[in-house]
Amino acid sequence: MPLVSMRQLLDEAAKGGYGVGAFNVNDMEQIQAIMMAAKETKSPVIVQASRGARQFAEDLYLFRLIQAAAELNPEIPIAMHQDHGNSFETCKSAIELGYTSVMMDGSLKEDGKTPSTFEENVEVTRKVVEYAHERGVTVEGEIGVLGGVEDGHGAGGTGLEHITDPDQAVEFAERTGVDALAIAIGTSHGAYKFNKKPDGSVLKMDVLIAIHKRLPHTHLVMHGSSSVPKELQDIVNQYGGNLKPTWGVPVEEIQLGIRNGVRKINVDTDNRLAITGAIRKVFAETPEKFDPRDYLKPAREAMKKVVALRMTQFGQAGHAGDYKPMAITEIAKGYANGSLDTRPSMAAR
Ligand code: 13P
C-alpha cells in the first residue's frame, strides 16, 4: 500500500480512542524492527526521521527503505514523517521526497537551539501548513519548548522550563491550522529526563487535559516519551556501558495522555538502548565474532520487542485493518474544501 497520510492515521486513532507510536529510524534494521512489530501486532504505524537521520542516510537510502517497507507490508498503514523540521526548506524537501507528514518545529529558531518568538513560530508554521496541505501532507507544530537535545536539535534543559500555555496553544492552532500539536508538559528528549520516577505533579498532565478540552480536533503529540526502562539500562551497563541512573516517562502517564487527546507518541531512546544493549551483549559474550549480522540480528530483535510492547500499550495493536487508506490527493481535496479544517473557530461545524 502507498504511504498513508498521518492525518488519516490520527483521525482513525481518535475515533478508536488509541495512540500511535512514532518511532525514529536511521537505517534498515530499525525499519525492519518496526515493521516486524507492526505485522506481529497488526498495528498502523508512524515512522519518522530527524534531520540528522536524513543526513546520516543520505535521504534517498532511507526513503527507498520506507517504500520497500510499504511494498512488503501492504496490510499495514504507514505514515512517513519528518521529525523536528527546523525550516520551511527542510519540510519542503521532505514533502518533495514523498514524506506524508512533516513537523515544523518553529518553537526554536532555524539553528534548532534558540527559542523563537510566538510570532516567528506562527509565521513559519503557517507557511508550511499552506504548502503541505495543498499537497495532502499532514503538519505537526510545536508550542512551548521541549527539553533536552536529540540529534543536535533542542534547547537543552529539563523540559520544565517552557511549559505550553493553553491560551497560546489555542491561538497557535487557530492561526496556523496544524493537524497535530506537540506540547511541552515536562518531557525532554534523550535518556536523562528525570532523576526520580516522575509522578503526576512533575509531568503537567493538567496542562495537557486543559489544552485538549479547548482543542478537541487537534491531535496532541507527546515528544520525549521513552520510558527508559531499568531493564534496558541494566543490560547496557552489565556489558560495559556507563549509563547513570535515570527515569523516563511512565507508560501509565502516556496512557492518561491518550485518554485525553494524545494521538502521536514519539519514541526513540528506548529503541537506541535496546539496540545498544543487545550489541554490547554479543561483543562481551562472544568477542571472537565479527560478522555484523551476528550482532545486528539480536539488535533488531531487541528493538522489535520494545516497539511491539509500546504498540500494545498505546492501543494501536489490532487496528491495522480498520480502514482503507485514502490517496493523498483525496486528503488534499479535504483540506481545500474545509472538511479537514481543525481550527477551533471551525469547531462548531
Ligand atoms: P525520546 O528521546 O524520549 O525517545 O523522544 C524521542 C522524540 O521525542 C523524537 O522527537
Residues whose N, C-alpha, C, O or C-beta is under 5 A from the ligand:
A	BS01	13P	D83 S188 H189 G190 H223 G224 S225 S226 N266 V267 D268 T269 D270
